[in-house]
Amino acid sequence: MKKSYRIEVDCANCANKMEAAARHTSGVKDASVNFMMQKMTVEFDEGVDRNHVMEEVRANCKKVESDAEVFI
C-alpha cells in the first residue's frame, strides 16, 4: 500500500537525505520525496502497522535532517 505525507524541508539535498532514510526504515518497501511539492510517498511492506512504521520514518528523517518535518 502507498500513502503520501506532507513534509517540510528546506533544500533538495535535505530531501534526498530524507528519502534515503525513509527507504532504509524497516517496513518500508519504497519511498520517494518530491522537494517541490513538499511531499513524501511511502510504499509499505505487506502486513505492517503504517502508523508505527511512519513514526520510525519520522525519527530516521530527524536523524539526518533535524529541522525537517514529516506530518503523519
DOFIMAR-6231 format. One line per field, with one value per residue (C-alpha): residue number from 1; x, y negated, z negated; residue in one letter. Coordinates in Angstrom, 2 decimals. Example, Ala and Ser with C-alpha at 12.3 -4.5 7.8 and 13.67 -1.06 7.14 Angstrom:
# DOFIMAR-6231
i: 1;2
X: 12.30;13.67
Y: 4.50;1.06
Z: -7.80;-7.14
aa: A;S
# end
This chain:
# DOFIMAR-6231
i: 1;2;3;4;5;6;7;8;9;10;11;12;13;14;15;16;17;18;19;20;21;22;23;24;25;26;27;28;29;30;31;32;33;34;35;36;37;38;39;40;41;42;43;44;45;46;47;48;49;50;51;52;53;54;55;56;57;58;59;60;61;62;63;64;65;66;67;68;69;70;71;72
X: 0.00;1.21;0.42;1.52;2.54;3.16;6.71;8.58;12.18;14.39;16.56;16.69;19.79;17.99;15.02;17.37;18.71;15.15;14.26;17.26;16.46;12.85;13.89;16.16;13.41;12.13;8.63;9.16;9.18;9.95;9.88;10.20;10.36;9.22;11.00;8.99;5.65;6.89;5.52;6.80;5.22;5.82;5.06;4.76;5.63;2.66;1.04;2.92;1.38;1.68;1.47;4.31;6.45;5.84;6.95;10.20;10.44;9.98;12.66;15.10;14.48;15.12;18.47;19.69;17.91;16.89;14.85;12.80;9.30;7.07;3.39;1.68
Y: 0.00;-3.51;-6.65;-10.27;-12.58;-16.30;-17.22;-20.41;-20.53;-23.47;-22.15;-19.44;-17.85;-17.52;-15.97;-13.38;-12.54;-12.13;-9.86;-7.62;-7.49;-6.54;-3.81;-2.24;-2.04;1.41;1.93;-0.44;1.17;-2.09;-5.81;-8.94;-12.61;-15.41;-18.53;-20.95;-19.53;-19.05;-15.50;-12.06;-8.93;-5.71;-2.18;0.18;3.85;6.20;6.50;3.76;1.17;-2.01;-4.34;-2.57;-2.49;-6.21;-7.05;-5.23;-7.05;-10.39;-9.51;-8.40;-11.56;-13.69;-11.91;-13.04;-16.42;-17.68;-20.68;-18.72;-17.54;-14.68;-15.28;-11.99
Z: 0.00;0.84;-1.11;-0.72;-3.55;-3.68;-4.62;-5.39;-4.19;-3.17;-0.36;2.30;0.78;-2.55;-0.74;0.78;-2.68;-3.98;-1.07;-1.74;-5.46;-4.75;-2.29;-4.89;-7.52;-8.38;-6.97;-4.03;-0.60;1.23;0.60;2.70;1.79;4.07;2.84;4.98;3.82;0.22;0.30;-0.64;0.81;-1.11;0.02;-2.92;-3.22;-3.41;-6.85;-8.73;-11.03;-8.92;-11.91;-13.72;-10.57;-9.95;-13.49;-12.66;-9.31;-11.07;-13.65;-10.94;-8.91;-12.00;-12.46;-9.03;-8.93;-12.34;-11.18;-8.60;-9.43;-8.30;-9.07;-9.91
aa: M;K;K;S;Y;R;I;E;V;D;C;A;N;C;A;N;K;M;E;A;A;A;R;H;T;S;G;V;K;D;A;S;V;N;F;M;M;Q;K;M;T;V;E;F;D;E;G;V;D;R;N;H;V;M;E;E;V;R;A;N;C;K;K;V;E;S;D;A;E;V;F;I
# end
